[in-house]
Amino acid sequence: MGLMPRRKPPAKPVELMLVPMIDIFSVMITFLLMTAVFSRISIIQLDLPSSAAGNPVEPEFRLEVMVRKEGLELTNGRDTIAALPLENGAYPLKQLMQLAANLKGQHVTVDTASVLMAPDVEYDHLVQVMDAIRSTDVATAESNGFTGAPDARGRISMFPKIAVGDAP
């Protein structure tokens, strides 16, 4: 009789342990949720032209600010009021705010404005121009002859109804 090879005992079926895997995933999800950065989104209410039937009423005055690569241009829809070139590569927003406050003092009842943007201007500049004509501080408002109730930031509204479009 010869030597018989030993037979291996039958292999046990392999068990997959899911409990440690579930524990790792639950810890990882908790960590990711705790370290996530939730950003605040600001929404700006804009007045867009409507297609409602009826005769459009031409306002007595409407401020138009054209944002171009070389600077800002203020018009009343027909005539140029002022041209503000770039100052050291930045838009002159303080000067724009002062001119807008002066125009608001002359036309106290008007609260609409248009911001017309050239295609090669960054979106951030559009938002900065809109912020500059939307409101001003109390001292600037009073020195230009108009008043109002300050908002939570202590600013008085000038041209809150802003329409956006493409500059001609």
C-alpha positions as CSV (number, residue, x, y, z in Angstrom):
1,M,0.0,0.0,0.0
2,G,1.2,3.3,-0.9
3,L,0.9,6.5,0.9
4,M,-2.4,8.2,0.2
5,P,-2.4,11.9,-0.1
6,R,-4.1,13.7,2.6
7,R,-7.3,15.2,1.6
8,K,-7.9,18.8,2.6
9,P,-10.9,19.3,4.8
10,P,-13.8,20.9,3.0
11,A,-13.4,24.7,2.8
12,K,-15.8,26.7,4.8
13,P,-17.8,29.2,2.8
14,V,-16.4,32.7,3.0
15,E,-18.5,35.1,5.0
16,L,-18.5,38.7,4.0
17,M,-18.7,40.9,7.2
18,L,-20.7,44.0,6.3
19,V,-21.0,45.4,9.8
20,P,-17.5,47.0,9.9
21,M,-18.1,48.4,6.4
22,I,-21.4,50.0,7.5
23,D,-19.6,51.4,10.6
24,I,-16.9,53.0,8.5
25,F,-19.5,54.5,6.1
26,S,-21.6,55.9,8.9
27,V,-18.5,57.6,10.5
28,M,-17.4,58.9,7.1
29,I,-20.8,60.4,6.3
30,T,-21.0,62.0,9.7
31,F,-17.6,63.5,9.3
32,L,-18.4,64.9,5.8
33,L,-21.7,66.4,7.0
34,M,-19.9,68.1,9.9
35,T,-17.1,69.6,7.8
36,A,-19.3,70.6,4.8
37,V,-19.3,74.3,4.0
38,F,-22.8,75.6,3.4
39,S,-22.6,78.7,1.3
40,R,-25.1,81.5,1.5
41,I,-26.8,82.4,-1.7
42,S,-28.1,85.9,-2.3
43,I,-30.9,86.5,-4.7
44,I,-31.4,89.9,-6.3
45,Q,-34.9,90.8,-7.3
46,L,-34.9,92.2,-10.9
47,D,-37.6,93.8,-12.9
48,L,-37.7,92.3,-16.4
49,P,-39.7,93.7,-19.3
50,S,-43.1,92.0,-19.6
51,S,-44.9,91.1,-22.7
52,A,-48.3,92.2,-21.3
53,A,-50.5,93.9,-23.8
54,G,-51.1,97.6,-23.4
55,N,-49.4,100.9,-24.2
56,P,-46.1,101.3,-22.4
57,V,-45.9,104.5,-20.4
58,E,-42.7,106.4,-20.8
59,P,-41.4,107.4,-17.4
60,E,-40.3,111.1,-16.8
61,F,-36.8,109.9,-16.0
62,R,-35.0,106.6,-16.0
63,L,-31.4,106.2,-15.1
64,E,-29.4,104.0,-17.4
65,V,-25.9,102.9,-16.4
66,M,-23.8,101.3,-19.2
67,V,-21.0,99.1,-17.9
68,R,-18.2,99.0,-20.5
69,K,-14.7,97.7,-20.5
70,E,-13.3,101.3,-20.5
71,G,-15.7,102.7,-17.8
72,L,-19.2,103.6,-16.9
73,E,-21.7,105.8,-18.8
74,L,-24.8,107.3,-17.3
75,T,-27.7,108.4,-19.5
76,N,-31.4,109.2,-19.2
77,G,-32.2,107.0,-22.2
78,R,-31.5,109.7,-24.7
79,D,-28.8,112.1,-23.5
80,T,-25.5,111.3,-21.8
81,I,-25.4,112.5,-18.2
82,A,-21.8,111.6,-17.3
83,A,-19.0,109.3,-18.4
84,L,-16.8,107.8,-15.7
85,P,-13.6,106.2,-16.9
86,L,-11.8,103.5,-15.0
87,E,-9.6,104.7,-12.1
88,N,-6.5,102.6,-11.6
89,G,-8.1,99.6,-13.4
90,A,-11.3,99.7,-11.2
91,Y,-14.8,101.1,-11.8
92,P,-15.4,104.4,-9.9
93,L,-18.3,103.1,-7.8
94,K,-18.1,105.9,-5.1
95,Q,-18.4,108.5,-7.8
96,L,-21.3,106.5,-9.4
97,M,-23.1,106.3,-6.1
98,Q,-22.6,110.1,-5.6
99,L,-24.0,110.8,-9.1
100,A,-26.9,108.4,-8.6
101,A,-27.7,110.1,-5.2
102,N,-27.6,113.5,-7.0
103,L,-30.0,112.3,-9.7
104,K,-32.3,110.7,-7.0
105,G,-32.4,114.1,-5.3
106,Q,-33.6,115.7,-8.5
107,H,-36.1,112.9,-9.3
108,V,-37.3,111.8,-5.8
109,T,-40.3,109.8,-7.0
110,V,-38.3,107.7,-9.6
111,D,-37.1,104.3,-8.3
112,T,-36.3,102.5,-11.5
113,A,-33.0,102.1,-13.3
114,S,-31.4,100.0,-16.0
115,V,-27.9,98.6,-16.0
116,L,-26.7,97.7,-19.5
117,M,-23.7,95.6,-19.7
118,A,-21.2,95.1,-22.5
119,P,-20.5,91.4,-23.4
120,D,-16.8,91.6,-22.3
121,V,-17.5,92.8,-18.7
122,E,-17.3,90.4,-15.8
123,Y,-20.5,89.5,-13.9
124,D,-19.0,90.7,-10.6
125,H,-18.7,94.3,-12.0
126,L,-22.4,94.2,-12.9
127,V,-23.3,93.3,-9.3
128,Q,-21.1,96.0,-7.9
129,V,-22.7,98.6,-10.1
130,M,-26.2,97.4,-9.2
131,D,-25.2,97.7,-5.5
132,A,-23.9,101.2,-6.0
133,I,-27.1,102.6,-7.5
134,R,-29.5,100.5,-5.3
135,S,-28.9,102.4,-2.0
136,T,-26.7,104.9,-0.3
137,D,-25.9,105.9,3.3
138,V,-28.0,108.4,5.2
139,A,-25.6,111.3,5.0
140,T,-25.2,111.1,1.2
141,A,-29.0,110.9,0.8
142,E,-29.7,113.9,3.1
143,S,-27.0,116.0,1.4
144,N,-28.6,115.3,-2.0
145,G,-32.1,116.3,-0.9
146,F,-34.0,113.1,-0.4
147,T,-34.7,111.0,2.7
148,G,-36.3,107.7,3.4
149,A,-36.5,104.9,6.0
150,P,-33.1,103.2,6.4
151,D,-33.0,99.5,6.0
152,A,-31.3,97.0,8.4
153,R,-27.9,98.0,7.2
154,G,-28.6,101.7,7.7
155,R,-28.9,102.5,4.0
156,I,-31.5,104.5,2.2
157,S,-33.0,103.1,-1.1
158,M,-32.3,105.1,-4.3
159,F,-33.1,102.9,-7.3
160,P,-34.2,99.5,-6.0
161,K,-36.1,98.4,-9.2
162,I,-33.2,97.5,-11.6
163,A,-33.6,96.1,-15.0
164,V,-30.6,94.4,-16.7
165,G,-29.8,94.3,-20.4
166,D,-27.1,94.4,-23.1
167,A,-25.4,97.7,-23.7
168,P,-25.9,99.1,-27.3
